[in-house]
């Protein structure tokens, strides 16, 4: 299990770096579900126009499942924080893809599911989420 957590942490840091490169101010909530009883997303990102609370999930295989409570907590936090809730999904050897929780498939058990083929066909790419590839520097102010 520790190996799985290490991979998840590595993927979250990868997402933080990718968002930073597109011009977002971004932070990772360390140990977001385990370290606190508060409803915290994995990543918070904002660029002055768009603000996101992101639950990041990765998988070597297919599909990715999210517990219903986990998604409800994300939506609750995002609403109170003033951010848009997003599920970030990354499959091995693929890029990050993003979904609004309402766009995910809901299972009969109340879980949410992202299949790799759905991510590739319907997910929002990082560059689109960020509004383009431009990064703002201090010289732009």
N, CA, C and O atoms as CSV, one atom per row, in Angstrom:
chain,resi,resn,atom,element,x,y,z
A,1,UNK,N,N,0.823,-1.196,0.000
A,1,UNK,CA,C,0.000,0.000,0.000
A,1,UNK,C,C,0.865,1.257,0.000
A,1,UNK,O,O,0.514,2.258,-0.625
A,2,UNK,N,N,1.996,1.201,0.704
A,2,UNK,CA,C,2.879,2.370,0.740
A,2,UNK,C,C,3.368,2.726,-0.655
A,2,UNK,O,O,3.511,3.905,-0.981
A,3,UNK,N,N,3.625,1.716,-1.485
A,3,UNK,CA,C,4.061,1.962,-2.853
A,3,UNK,C,C,2.983,2.696,-3.643
A,3,UNK,O,O,3.289,3.592,-4.430
A,4,UNK,N,N,1.717,2.317,-3.432
A,4,UNK,CA,C,0.602,2.976,-4.093
A,4,UNK,C,C,0.499,4.435,-3.648
A,4,UNK,O,O,0.273,5.327,-4.466
A,5,UNK,N,N,0.668,4.670,-2.330
A,5,UNK,CA,C,0.635,6.043,-1.826
A,5,UNK,C,C,1.780,6.859,-2.383
A,5,UNK,O,O,1.599,8.030,-2.716
A,6,UNK,N,N,2.955,6.265,-2.491
A,6,UNK,CA,C,4.117,6.976,-3.039
A,6,UNK,C,C,3.859,7.370,-4.490
A,6,UNK,O,O,4.197,8.478,-4.907
A,7,UNK,N,N,3.261,6.462,-5.257
A,7,UNK,CA,C,2.951,6.770,-6.652
A,7,UNK,C,C,1.915,7.888,-6.734
A,7,UNK,O,O,2.033,8.791,-7.563
A,8,UNK,N,N,0.896,7.826,-5.870
A,8,UNK,CA,C,-0.122,8.878,-5.846
A,8,UNK,C,C,0.472,10.228,-5.498
A,8,UNK,O,O,0.141,11.240,-6.114
A,9,UNK,N,N,1.358,10.239,-4.499
A,9,UNK,CA,C,2.022,11.492,-4.117
A,9,UNK,C,C,2.869,12.029,-5.259
A,9,UNK,O,O,2.877,13.233,-5.517
A,10,UNK,N,N,3.581,11.143,-5.944
A,10,UNK,CA,C,4.412,11.557,-7.082
A,10,UNK,C,C,3.543,12.148,-8.189
A,10,UNK,O,O,3.896,13.168,-8.781
A,11,UNK,N,N,2.414,11.509,-8.468
A,11,UNK,CA,C,1.506,12.017,-9.509
A,11,UNK,C,C,0.930,13.374,-9.116
A,11,UNK,O,O,0.796,14.256,-9.965
A,12,UNK,N,N,0.585,13.553,-7.835
A,12,UNK,CA,C,0.068,14.854,-7.393
A,12,UNK,C,C,1.120,15.944,-7.567
A,12,UNK,O,O,0.808,17.047,-8.016
A,13,UNK,N,N,2.371,15.636,-7.210
A,13,UNK,CA,C,3.450,16.626,-7.401
A,13,UNK,C,C,3.653,16.927,-8.885
A,13,UNK,O,O,3.905,18.071,-9.264
A,14,UNK,N,N,3.542,15.897,-9.716
A,14,UNK,CA,C,3.635,16.081,-11.167
A,14,UNK,C,C,2.543,17.029,-11.659
A,14,UNK,O,O,2.802,17.904,-12.485
A,15,UNK,N,N,1.314,16.853,-11.147
A,15,UNK,CA,C,0.201,17.725,-11.532
A,15,UNK,C,C,0.453,19.153,-11.075
A,15,UNK,O,O,0.206,20.098,-11.824
A,16,UNK,N,N,0.940,19.316,-9.854
A,16,UNK,CA,C,1.247,20.653,-9.335
A,16,UNK,C,C,2.262,21.343,-10.243
A,16,UNK,O,O,2.084,22.509,-10.595
A,17,UNK,N,N,3.308,20.644,-10.617
A,17,UNK,CA,C,4.336,21.225,-11.496
A,17,UNK,C,C,3.769,21.569,-12.866
A,17,UNK,O,O,4.104,22.612,-13.428
A,18,UNK,N,N,2.919,20.711,-13.409
A,18,UNK,CA,C,2.324,20.968,-14.725
A,18,UNK,C,C,1.415,22.194,-14.670
A,18,UNK,O,O,1.445,23.024,-15.579
A,19,UNK,N,N,0.618,22.317,-13.628
A,19,UNK,CA,C,-0.249,23.492,-13.487
A,19,UNK,C,C,0.584,24.756,-13.314
A,19,UNK,O,O,0.252,25.796,-13.882
A,20,UNK,N,N,1.653,24.680,-12.542
A,20,UNK,CA,C,2.549,25.816,-12.346
A,20,UNK,C,C,3.137,26.278,-13.683
A,20,UNK,O,O,3.234,27.477,-13.943
A,21,UNK,N,N,3.518,25.341,-14.507
A,21,UNK,CA,C,4.103,25.683,-15.808
A,21,UNK,C,C,3.112,26.383,-16.737
A,21,UNK,O,O,3.525,27.081,-17.663
A,22,UNK,N,N,1.810,26.207,-16.501
A,22,UNK,CA,C,0.808,26.874,-17.338
A,22,UNK,C,C,0.369,28.214,-16.758
A,22,UNK,O,O,-0.517,28.868,-17.310
A,23,UNK,N,N,0.989,28.633,-15.634
A,23,UNK,CA,C,0.700,29.948,-15.093
A,23,UNK,C,C,-0.210,29.968,-13.880
A,23,UNK,O,O,-0.562,31.046,-13.401
A,24,UNK,N,N,-0.600,28.817,-13.373
A,24,UNK,CA,C,-1.427,28.778,-12.174
A,24,UNK,C,C,-0.577,28.961,-10.930
A,24,UNK,O,O,0.560,28.493,-10.868
A,25,UNK,N,N,-1.137,29.645,-9.940
A,25,UNK,CA,C,-0.620,29.561,-8.582
A,25,UNK,C,C,-1.238,28.280,-8.055
A,25,UNK,O,O,-2.449,28.087,-8.160
A,26,UNK,N,N,-0.429,27.411,-7.496
A,26,UNK,CA,C,-0.920,26.076,-7.170
A,26,UNK,C,C,-0.292,25.556,-5.890
A,26,UNK,O,O,0.868,25.837,-5.588
A,27,UNK,N,N,-1.078,24.793,-5.145
A,27,UNK,CA,C,-0.548,24.131,-3.958
A,27,UNK,C,C,-1.181,22.764,-3.803
A,27,UNK,O,O,-2.325,22.530,-4.192
A,28,UNK,N,N,-0.416,21.890,-3.235
A,28,UNK,CA,C,-0.877,20.536,-2.947
A,28,UNK,C,C,-1.213,20.469,-1.470
A,28,UNK,O,O,-0.449,20.946,-0.632
A,29,UNK,N,N,-2.350,19.880,-1.150
A,29,UNK,CA,C,-2.729,19.687,0.248
A,29,UNK,C,C,-2.116,18.369,0.711
A,29,UNK,O,O,-2.641,17.304,0.383
A,30,UNK,N,N,-1.019,18.415,1.464
A,30,UNK,CA,C,-0.336,17.181,1.839
A,30,UNK,C,C,-1.255,16.244,2.625
A,30,UNK,O,O,-1.959,16.665,3.543
A,31,UNK,N,N,-1.233,15.000,2.255
A,31,UNK,CA,C,-2.010,13.948,2.903
A,31,UNK,C,C,-3.464,14.339,3.045
A,31,UNK,O,O,-4.085,14.060,4.071
A,32,UNK,N,N,-4.017,14.980,2.029
A,32,UNK,CA,C,-5.387,15.486,2.101
A,32,UNK,C,C,-6.381,14.466,2.564
A,32,UNK,O,O,-6.963,15.093,3.448
A,33,UNK,N,N,-6.788,13.594,2.527
A,33,UNK,CA,C,-7.834,12.779,3.141
A,33,UNK,C,C,-7.417,12.086,4.383
A,33,UNK,O,O,-8.271,11.803,5.224
A,34,UNK,N,N,-6.125,11.780,4.567
A,34,UNK,CA,C,-5.708,10.969,5.709
A,34,UNK,C,C,-5.304,11.807,6.917
A,34,UNK,O,O,-5.488,11.364,8.051
A,35,UNK,N,N,-4.770,12.982,6.711
A,35,UNK,CA,C,-4.176,13.740,7.806
A,35,UNK,C,C,-5.185,14.583,8.562
A,35,UNK,O,O,-4.871,15.091,9.639
A,36,UNK,N,N,-6.365,14.744,8.041
A,36,UNK,CA,C,-7.329,15.640,8.670
A,36,UNK,C,C,-8.743,15.151,8.424
A,36,UNK,O,O,-9.003,14.405,7.480
A,37,UNK,N,N,-9.645,15.576,9.277
A,37,UNK,CA,C,-11.060,15.248,9.088
A,37,UNK,C,C,-11.724,16.265,8.162
A,37,UNK,O,O,-12.877,16.088,7.768
A,38,UNK,N,N,-11.005,17.323,7.815
A,38,UNK,CA,C,-11.559,18.341,6.922
A,38,UNK,C,C,-11.648,17.812,5.503
A,38,UNK,O,O,-10.873,16.952,5.084
A,39,UNK,N,N,-12.618,18.353,4.774
A,39,UNK,CA,C,-12.781,17.990,3.369
A,39,UNK,C,C,-11.823,18.820,2.536
A,39,UNK,O,O,-12.114,19.975,2.223
A,40,UNK,N,N,-10.672,18.241,2.171
A,40,UNK,CA,C,-9.668,18.956,1.401
A,40,UNK,C,C,-9.429,18.269,0.066
A,40,UNK,O,O,-9.360,17.041,0.000
A,41,UNK,N,N,-9.303,19.054,-1.000
A,41,UNK,CA,C,-8.923,18.459,-2.286
A,41,UNK,C,C,-7.429,18.151,-2.289
A,41,UNK,O,O,-6.700,18.579,-1.394
A,42,UNK,N,N,-6.979,17.418,-3.285
A,42,UNK,CA,C,-5.553,17.125,-3.409
A,42,UNK,C,C,-4.765,18.354,-3.832
A,42,UNK,O,O,-3.644,18.568,-3.371
A,43,UNK,N,N,-5.356,19.169,-4.718
A,43,UNK,CA,C,-4.654,20.306,-5.310
A,43,UNK,C,C,-5.611,21.495,-5.407
A,43,UNK,O,O,-6.780,21.337,-5.761
A,44,UNK,N,N,-5.105,22.678,-5.090
A,44,UNK,CA,C,-5.810,23.938,-5.323
A,44,UNK,C,C,-5.015,24.732,-6.348
A,44,UNK,O,O,-3.793,24.838,-6.250
A,45,UNK,N,N,-5.709,25.287,-7.329
A,45,UNK,CA,C,-5.019,26.035,-8.387
A,45,UNK,C,C,-5.870,27.224,-8.817
A,45,UNK,O,O,-7.093,27.127,-8.913
A,46,UNK,N,N,-5.210,28.337,-9.071
A,46,UNK,CA,C,-5.902,29.524,-9.562
A,46,UNK,C,C,-4.972,30.364,-10.400
A,46,UNK,O,O,-3.763,30.392,-10.173
A,47,UNK,N,N,-5.549,31.055,-11.383
A,47,UNK,CA,C,-4.734,31.911,-12.239
A,47,UNK,C,C,-5.283,33.335,-12.314
A,47,UNK,O,O,-4.963,34.076,-13.244
A,48,UNK,N,N,-6.102,33.715,-11.344
A,48,UNK,CA,C,-6.694,35.047,-11.345
A,48,UNK,C,C,-8.038,35.092,-12.049
A,48,UNK,O,O,-8.829,36.006,-11.815
A,49,UNK,N,N,-8.304,34.128,-12.898
A,49,UNK,CA,C,-9.579,34.050,-13.605
A,49,UNK,C,C,-10.325,32.759,-13.294
A,49,UNK,O,O,-11.546,32.755,-13.140
A,50,UNK,N,N,-9.585,31.678,-13.205
A,50,UNK,CA,C,-10.163,30.370,-12.935
A,50,UNK,C,C,-9.556,29.813,-11.654
A,50,UNK,O,O,-8.354,29.932,-11.417
A,51,UNK,N,N,-10.402,29.204,-10.837
A,51,UNK,CA,C,-9.950,28.600,-9.590
A,51,UNK,C,C,-10.500,27.183,-9.524
A,51,UNK,O,O,-11.695,26.966,-9.724
A,52,UNK,N,N,-9.628,26.222,-9.245
A,52,UNK,CA,C,-9.998,24.814,-9.242
A,52,UNK,C,C,-9.607,24.135,-7.941
A,52,UNK,O,O,-8.539,24.383,-7.383
A,53,UNK,N,N,-10.496,23.274,-7.474
A,53,UNK,CA,C,-10.206,22.325,-6.407
A,53,UNK,C,C,-10.187,20.970,-7.106
A,53,UNK,O,O,-11.189,20.551,-7.685
A,54,UNK,N,N,-9.051,20.289,-7.050
A,54,UNK,CA,C,-8.852,19.083,-7.866
A,54,UNK,C,C,-8.588,17.869,-6.984
A,54,UNK,O,O,-7.739,17.898,-6.093
A,55,UNK,N,N,-9.326,16.814,-7.249
A,55,UNK,CA,C,-9.046,15.500,-6.677
A,55,UNK,C,C,-8.295,14.742,-7.756
A,55,UNK,O,O,-8.844,14.480,-8.826
A,56,UNK,N,N,-7.045,14.386,-7.487
A,56,UNK,CA,C,-6.176,13.762,-8.487
A,56,UNK,C,C,-6.130,12.255,-8.287
A,56,UNK,O,O,-5.915,11.771,-7.175
A,57,UNK,N,N,-6.333,11.520,-9.371
A,57,UNK,CA,C,-6.281,10.057,-9.337
A,57,UNK,C,C,-5.472,9.567,-10.514
A,57,UNK,O,O,-5.519,10.134,-11.606
A,58,UNK,N,N,-4.726,8.499,-10.272
A,58,UNK,CA,C,-3.957,7.909,-11.366
A,58,UNK,C,C,-4.074,6.395,-11.298
A,58,UNK,O,O,-4.371,5.818,-10.252
A,59,UNK,N,N,-3.834,5.774,-12.439
A,59,UNK,CA,C,-3.945,4.324,-12.511
A,59,UNK,C,C,-3.061,3.791,-13.627
A,59,UNK,O,O,-2.906,4.420,-14.673
A,60,UNK,N,N,-2.490,2.630,-13.384
A,60,UNK,CA,C,-1.747,1.942,-14.436
A,60,UNK,C,C,-2.730,1.258,-15.374
A,60,UNK,O,O,-2.457,1.077,-16.561
A,61,UNK,N,N,-3.865,0.887,-14.827
A,61,UNK,CA,C,-4.858,0.159,-15.612
A,61,UNK,C,C,-6.109,0.969,-15.822
A,61,UNK,O,O,-6.082,2.196,-15.918
A,62,UNK,N,N,-7.188,0.258,-15.889
A,62,UNK,CA,C,-8.454,0.885,-16.209
A,62,UNK,C,C,-9.520,0.194,-15.412
A,62,UNK,O,O,-9.452,-1.031,-15.306
A,63,UNK,N,N,-10.442,0.816,-14.873
A,63,UNK,CA,C,-10.702,2.246,-14.740
A,63,UNK,C,C,-10.255,2.807,-13.383
A,63,UNK,O,O,-9.683,2.096,-12.558
A,64,UNK,N,N,-10.530,4.090,-13.180
A,64,UNK,CA,C,-10.300,4.742,-11.895
A,64,UNK,C,C,-11.666,4.884,-11.220
A,64,UNK,O,O,-12.632,5.339,-11.833
A,65,UNK,N,N,-11.727,4.488,-9.955
A,65,UNK,CA,C,-12.957,4.641,-9.172
A,65,UNK,C,C,-12.731,5.648,-8.062
A,65,UNK,O,O,-11.652,5.713,-7.474
A,66,UNK,N,N,-13.763,6.434,-7.782
A,66,UNK,CA,C,-13.738,7.375,-6.664
A,66,UNK,C,C,-14.951,7.090,-5.799
A,66,UNK,O,O,-16.057,6.887,-6.298
A,67,UNK,N,N,-14.725,7.078,-4.506
A,67,UNK,CA,C,-15.790,6.882,-3.537
A,67,UNK,C,C,-16.753,8.073,-3.601
A,67,UNK,O,O,-16.323,9.213,-3.777
A,68,UNK,N,N,-18.032,7.810,-3.459
A,68,UNK,CA,C,-19.032,8.871,-3.507
A,68,UNK,C,C,-18.782,9.959,-2.484
A,68,UNK,O,O,-18.950,11.141,-2.788
A,69,UNK,N,N,-18.378,9.579,-1.257
A,69,UNK,CA,C,-18.089,10.565,-0.218
A,69,UNK,C,C,-16.926,11.464,-0.599
A,69,UNK,O,O,-16.933,12.660,-0.307
A,70,UNK,N,N,-15.937,10.888,-1.246
A,70,UNK,CA,C,-14.761,11.644,-1.686
A,70,UNK,C,C,-15.172,12.742,-2.672
A,70,UNK,O,O,-14.694,13.873,-2.586
A,71,UNK,N,N,-16.050,12.400,-3.597
A,71,UNK,CA,C,-16.515,13.360,-4.589
A,71,UNK,C,C,-17.411,14.402,-3.933
A,71,UNK,O,O,-17.303,15.588,-4.244
A,72,UNK,N,N,-18.287,13.984,-3.038
A,72,UNK,CA,C,-19.145,14.938,-2.327
A,72,UNK,C,C,-18.308,15.926,-1.522
A,72,UNK,O,O,-18.624,17.115,-1.480
A,73,UNK,N,N,-17.244,15.442,-0.881
A,73,UNK,CA,C,-16.349,16.313,-0.113
A,73,UNK,C,C,-15.671,17.336,-1.018
A,73,UNK,O,O,-15.526,18.501,-0.648
A,74,UNK,N,N,-15.256,16.895,-2.205
A,74,UNK,CA,C,-14.630,17.805,-3.165
A,74,UNK,C,C,-15.598,18.904,-3.574
A,74,UNK,O,O,-15.238,20.081,-3.588
A,75,UNK,N,N,-16.817,18.522,-3.903
A,75,UNK,CA,C,-17.827,19.500,-4.337
A,75,UNK,C,C,-18.143,20.467,-3.202
A,75,UNK,O,O,-18.261,21.671,-3.430
A,76,UNK,N,N,-18.279,19.958,-1.996
A,76,UNK,CA,C,-18.559,20.786,-0.827
A,76,UNK,C,C,-17.447,21.817,-0.616
A,76,UNK,O,O,-17.720,23.007,-0.455
A,77,UNK,N,N,-16.198,21.356,-0.618
A,77,UNK,CA,C,-15.074,22.265,-0.427
A,77,UNK,C,C,-15.035,23.311,-1.543
A,77,UNK,O,O,-14.911,24.507,-1.278
A,78,UNK,N,N,-15.141,22.857,-2.777
A,78,UNK,CA,C,-15.054,23.770,-3.920
A,78,UNK,C,C,-16.127,24.853,-3.840
A,78,UNK,O,O,-15.849,26.029,-4.073
A,79,UNK,N,N,-17.334,24.457,-3.514
A,79,UNK,CA,C,-18.436,25.426,-3.421
A,79,UNK,C,C,-18.126,26.464,-2.346
A,79,UNK,O,O,-18.296,27.661,-2.582
A,80,UNK,N,N,-17.678,26.031,-1.181
A,80,UNK,CA,C,-17.401,26.961,-0.086
A,80,UNK,C,C,-16.164,27.814,-0.342
A,80,UNK,O,O,-16.074,28.939,0.151
A,81,UNK,N,N,-15.224,27.298,-1.095
A,81,UNK,CA,C,-13.988,28.007,-1.382
A,81,UNK,C,C,-14.133,28.964,-2.564
A,81,UNK,O,O,-13.354,29.908,-2.701
A,82,UNK,N,N,-15.114,28.725,-3.402
A,82,UNK,CA,C,-15.296,29.545,-4.600
A,82,UNK,C,C,-14.515,29.024,-5.787
A,82,UNK,O,O,-14.144,29.786,-6.679
A,83,UNK,N,N,-14.267,27.724,-5.798
A,83,UNK,CA,C,-13.516,27.097,-6.890
A,83,UNK,C,C,-14.419,26.141,-7.661
A,83,UNK,O,O,-15.508,25.792,-7.206
A,84,UNK,N,N,-13.956,25.732,-8.816
A,84,UNK,CA,C,-14.663,24.732,-9.610
A,84,UNK,C,C,-14.112,23.357,-9.244
A,84,UNK,O,O,-12.898,23.157,-9.258
A,85,UNK,N,N,-14.987,22.407,-8.918
A,85,UNK,CA,C,-14.489,21.070,-8.603
A,85,UNK,C,C,-14.093,20.328,-9.871
A,85,UNK,O,O,-14.808,20.364,-10.872
A,86,UNK,N,N,-12.964,19.665,-9.822
A,86,UNK,CA,C,-12.520,18.858,-10.961
A,86,UNK,C,C,-11.882,17.570,-10.459
A,86,UNK,O,O,-11.206,17.542,-9.430
A,87,UNK,N,N,-12.117,16.517,-11.213
A,87,UNK,CA,C,-11.429,15.255,-11.002
A,87,UNK,C,C,-10.327,15.213,-12.045
A,87,UNK,O,O,-10.597,15.300,-13.243
A,88,UNK,N,N,-9.087,15.081,-11.597
A,88,UNK,CA,C,-7.955,14.934,-12.506
A,88,UNK,C,C,-7.620,13.460,-12.619
A,88,UNK,O,O,-7.348,12.810,-11.610
A,89,UNK,N,N,-7.635,12.921,-13.830
A,89,UNK,CA,C,-7.355,11.504,-14.055
A,89,UNK,C,C,-6.132,11.362,-14.948
A,89,UNK,O,O,-6.014,12.012,-15.987
A,90,UNK,N,N,-5.219,10.488,-14.510
A,90,UNK,CA,C,-4.023,10.240,-15.319
A,90,UNK,C,C,-3.772,8.742,-15.372
A,90,UNK,O,O,-3.645,8.068,-14.350
A,91,UNK,N,N,-3.707,8.256,-16.581
A,91,UNK,CA,C,-3.387,6.855,-16.821
A,91,UNK,C,C,-1.935,6.780,-17.286
A,91,UNK,O,O,-1.443,7.682,-17.964
A,92,UNK,N,N,-1.254,5.696,-16.916
A,92,UNK,CA,C,0.144,5.544,-17.298
A,92,UNK,C,C,0.341,5.792,-18.789
A,92,UNK,O,O,-0.448,5.339,-19.619
A,93,UNK,N,N,1.395,6.511,-19.109
A,93,UNK,CA,C,1.779,6.873,-20.466
A,93,UNK,C,C,0.750,7.768,-21.165
A,93,UNK,O,O,0.708,7.825,-22.394
A,94,UNK,N,N,-0.072,8.461,-20.384
A,94,UNK,CA,C,-1.043,9.414,-20.916
A,94,UNK,C,C,-0.909,10.722,-20.149
A,94,UNK,O,O,-0.238,10.783,-19.119
A,95,UNK,N,N,-1.552,11.763,-20.658
A,95,UNK,CA,C,-1.555,13.060,-19.997
A,95,UNK,C,C,-2.662,13.105,-18.941
A,95,UNK,O,O,-3.417,12.147,-18.774
A,96,UNK,N,N,-2.743,14.226,-18.238
A,96,UNK,CA,C,-3.830,14.465,-17.305
A,96,UNK,C,C,-5.076,14.862,-18.081
A,96,UNK,O,O,-4.999,15.587,-19.072
A,97,UNK,N,N,-6.214,14.383,-17.624
A,97,UNK,CA,C,-7.515,14.764,-18.167
A,97,UNK,C,C,-8.414,15.124,-17.000
A,97,UNK,O,O,-8.333,14.519,-15.931
A,98,UNK,N,N,-9.278,16.119,-17.211
A,98,UNK,CA,C,-10.078,16.668,-16.125
A,98,UNK,C,C,-11.565,16.569,-16.441
A,98,UNK,O,O,-11.999,16.690,-17.587
A,99,UNK,N,N,-12.333,16.342,-15.363
A,99,UNK,CA,C,-13.784,16.191,-15.476
A,99,UNK,C,C,-14.464,16.931,-14.337
A,99,UNK,O,O,-13.958,16.970,-13.215
A,100,UNK,N,N,-15.615,17.516,-14.638
A,100,UNK,CA,C,-16.496,17.971,-13.571
A,100,UNK,C,C,-17.118,16.710,-12.987
A,100,UNK,O,O,-17.458,15.801,-13.745
A,101,UNK,N,N,-17.278,16.619,-11.668
A,101,UNK,CA,C,-17.836,15.402,-11.088
A,101,UNK,C,C,-19.175,14.973,-11.694
A,101,UNK,O,O,-19.449,13.777,-11.801
A,102,UNK,N,N,-20.002,15.929,-12.087
A,102,UNK,CA,C,-21.310,15.589,-12.672
A,102,UNK,C,C,-21.182,14.892,-14.022
A,102,UNK,O,O,-22.134,14.263,-14.484
A,103,UNK,N,N,-20.022,14.995,-14.654
A,103,UNK,CA,C,-19.818,14.374,-15.967
A,103,UNK,C,C,-19.290,12.948,-15.878
A,103,UNK,O,O,-19.119,12.283,-16.899
A,104,UNK,N,N,-19.031,12.476,-14.660
A,104,UNK,CA,C,-18.505,11.122,-14.496
A,104,UNK,C,C,-19.634,10.102,-14.425
A,104,UNK,O,O,-20.757,10.422,-14.036
A,105,UNK,N,N,-19.320,8.881,-14.806
A,105,UNK,CA,C,-20.275,7.781,-14.684
A,105,UNK,C,C,-20.443,7.444,-13.206
A,105,UNK,O,O,-19.458,7.331,-12.477
A,106,UNK,N,N,-21.690,7.283,-12.763
A,106,UNK,CA,C,-21.975,6.875,-11.398
A,106,UNK,C,C,-22.391,5.408,-11.401
A,106,UNK,O,O,-23.274,5.003,-12.158
A,107,UNK,N,N,-21.751,4.624,-10.555
A,107,UNK,CA,C,-22.067,3.194,-10.483
A,107,UNK,C,C,-23.311,2.989,-9.616
A,107,UNK,O,O,-23.757,3.903,-8.923
A,108,UNK,N,N,-23.861,1.777,-9.667
A,108,UNK,CA,C,-25.021,1.442,-8.841
A,108,UNK,C,C,-24.703,1.556,-7.351
A,108,UNK,O,O,-25.598,1.810,-6.545
A,109,UNK,N,N,-23.441,1.372,-6.984
A,109,UNK,CA,C,-23.024,1.449,-5.583
A,109,UNK,C,C,-22.774,2.892,-5.129
A,109,UNK,O,O,-22.459,3.121,-3.961
A,110,UNK,N,N,-22.908,3.864,-6.033
A,110,UNK,CA,C,-22.703,5.261,-5.670
A,110,UNK,C,C,-21.292,5.760,-5.835
A,110,UNK,O,O,-20.976,6.872,-5.412
A,111,UNK,N,N,-20.433,4.959,-6.444
A,111,UNK,CA,C,-19.073,5.395,-6.744
A,111,UNK,C,C,-19.053,6.100,-8.097
A,111,UNK,O,O,-20.015,6.035,-8.863
A,112,UNK,N,N,-17.957,6.761,-8.368
A,112,UNK,CA,C,-17.765,7.429,-9.652
A,112,UNK,C,C,-16.647,6.707,-10.386
A,112,UNK,O,O,-15.713,6.196,-9.768
A,113,UNK,N,N,-16.751,6.669,-11.711
A,113,UNK,CA,C,-15.784,5.910,-12.500
A,113,UNK,C,C,-15.308,6.728,-13.695
A,113,UNK,O,O,-16.085,7.432,-14.339
A,114,UNK,N,N,-14.001,6.616,-13.977
A,114,UNK,CA,C,-13.403,7.180,-15.185
A,114,UNK,C,C,-12.671,6.045,-15.894
A,114,UNK,O,O,-11.745,5.456,-15.336
A,115,UNK,N,N,-13.081,5.742,-17.104
A,115,UNK,CA,C,-12.366,4.768,-17.923
A,115,UNK,C,C,-11.333,5.504,-18.769
A,115,UNK,O,O,-11.505,6.677,-19.104
A,116,UNK,N,N,-10.267,4.799,-19.107
A,116,UNK,CA,C,-9.204,5.402,-19.911
A,116,UNK,C,C,-9.754,5.921,-21.239
A,116,UNK,O,O,-9.441,7.043,-21.639
A,117,UNK,N,N,-10.566,5.121,-21.923
A,117,UNK,CA,C,-11.090,5.561,-23.221
A,117,UNK,C,C,-11.985,6.793,-23.074
A,117,UNK,O,O,-12.028,7.636,-23.969
A,118,UNK,N,N,-12.700,6.902,-21.947
A,118,UNK,CA,C,-13.529,8.081,-21.698
A,118,UNK,C,C,-12.646,9.307,-21.474
A,118,UNK,O,O,-12.925,10.392,-21.985
A,119,UNK,N,N,-11.576,9.116,-20.699
A,119,UNK,CA,C,-10.654,10.229,-20.447
A,119,UNK,C,C,-10.069,10.750,-21.751
A,119,UNK,O,O,-10.039,11.959,-21.983
A,120,UNK,N,N,-9.610,9.849,-22.594
A,120,UNK,CA,C,-8.985,10.262,-23.855
A,120,UNK,C,C,-9.994,10.913,-24.801
A,120,UNK,O,O,-9.642,11.835,-25.537
A,121,UNK,N,N,-11.232,10.446,-24.789
A,121,UNK,CA,C,-12.240,10.966,-25.721
A,121,UNK,C,C,-12.938,12.217,-25.209
A,121,UNK,O,O,-13.215,13.132,-25.984
A,122,UNK,N,N,-13.228,12.268,-23.906
A,122,UNK,CA,C,-14.100,13.325,-23.387
A,122,UNK,C,C,-13.478,14.228,-22.337
A,122,UNK,O,O,-14.067,15.247,-21.978
A,123,UNK,N,N,-12.304,13.878,-21.837
A,123,UNK,CA,C,-11.689,14.676,-20.781
A,123,UNK,C,C,-11.148,15.997,-21.303
A,123,UNK,O,O,-10.805,16.129,-22.477
A,124,UNK,N,N,-11.080,16.964,-20.410
A,124,UNK,CA,C,-10.491,18.265,-20.725
A,124,UNK,C,C,-8.990,18.171,-20.502
A,124,UNK,O,O,-8.543,17.757,-19.432
A,125,UNK,N,N,-8.220,18.549,-21.499
A,125,UNK,CA,C,-6.762,18.506,-21.377
A,125,UNK,C,C,-6.275,19.667,-20.519
A,125,UNK,O,O,-6.958,20.681,-20.377
A,126,UNK,N,N,-5.091,19.504,-19.953
A,126,UNK,CA,C,-4.513,20.520,-19.075
A,126,UNK,C,C,-4.417,21.880,-19.759
A,126,UNK,O,O,-4.766,22.900,-19.165
A,127,UNK,N,N,-3.956,21.899,-20.977
A,127,UNK,CA,C,-3.802,23.171,-21.690
A,127,UNK,C,C,-5.147,23.886,-21.854
A,127,UNK,O,O,-5.215,25.111,-21.753
A,128,UNK,N,N,-6.202,23.130,-22.102
A,128,UNK,CA,C,-7.536,23.715,-22.229
A,128,UNK,C,C,-8.024,24.203,-20.873
A,128,UNK,O,O,-8.598,25.288,-20.777
A,129,UNK,N,N,-7.803,23.417,-19.825
A,129,UNK,CA,C,-8.183,23.816,-18.479
A,129,UNK,C,C,-7.509,25.128,-18.105
A,129,UNK,O,O,-8.113,25.990,-17.467
A,130,UNK,N,N,-6.257,25.268,-18.509
A,130,UNK,CA,C,-5.463,26.454,-18.169
A,130,UNK,C,C,-5.763,27.643,-19.077
A,130,UNK,O,O,-5.280,28.746,-18.821
A,131,UNK,N,N,-6.540,27.443,-20.120
A,131,UNK,CA,C,-6.868,28.549,-21.009
A,131,UNK,C,C,-5.800,28.834,-22.036
A,131,UNK,O,O,-5.811,29.904,-22.646
A,132,UNK,N,N,-4.881,27.920,-22.249
A,132,UNK,CA,C,-3.837,28.108,-23.255
A,132,UNK,C,C,-2.456,27.906,-22.667
A,132,UNK,O,O,-2.307,27.772,-21.452
A,133,UNK,N,N,-1.453,27.884,-23.518
A,133,UNK,CA,C,-0.096,27.568,-23.077
A,133,UNK,C,C,0.697,28.744,-22.516
A,133,UNK,O,O,1.840,28.560,-22.097
A,134,UNK,N,N,0.126,29.941,-22.498
A,134,UNK,CA,C,0.882,31.124,-22.081
A,134,UNK,C,C,1.104,31.147,-20.578
A,134,UNK,O,O,0.207,30.804,-19.809
A,135,UNK,N,N,2.279,31.543,-20.166
A,135,UNK,CA,C,2.591,31.711,-18.756
A,135,UNK,C,C,2.862,33.195,-18.506
A,135,UNK,O,O,3.586,33.832,-19.271
A,136,UNK,N,N,2.289,33.739,-17.448
A,136,UNK,CA,C,2.479,35.145,-17.108
A,136,UNK,C,C,3.714,35.291,-16.232
A,136,UNK,O,O,3.886,34.572,-15.247
A,137,UNK,N,N,4.561,36.226,-16.603
A,137,UNK,CA,C,5.769,36.499,-15.815
A,137,UNK,C,C,5.687,37.879,-15.197
A,137,UNK,O,O,4.763,38.641,-15.481
A,138,UNK,N,N,6.643,38.198,-14.359
A,138,UNK,CA,C,6.660,39.512,-13.694
A,138,UNK,C,C,6.750,40.651,-14.700
A,138,UNK,O,O,6.219,41.733,-14.451
A,139,UNK,N,N,7.407,40.430,-15.822
A,139,UNK,CA,C,7.546,41.469,-16.828
A,139,UNK,C,C,6.221,41.855,-17.465
A,139,UNK,O,O,6.111,42.909,-18.093
A,140,UNK,N,N,5.198,40.989,-17.302
A,140,UNK,CA,C,3.903,41.265,-17.914
A,140,UNK,C,C,3.055,42.238,-17.093
A,140,UNK,O,O,1.990,42.656,-17.547
A,141,UNK,N,N,3.508,42.602,-15.899
A,141,UNK,CA,C,2.726,43.501,-15.047
A,141,UNK,C,C,3.219,44.913,-15.086
A,141,UNK,O,O,2.658,45.782,-14.419
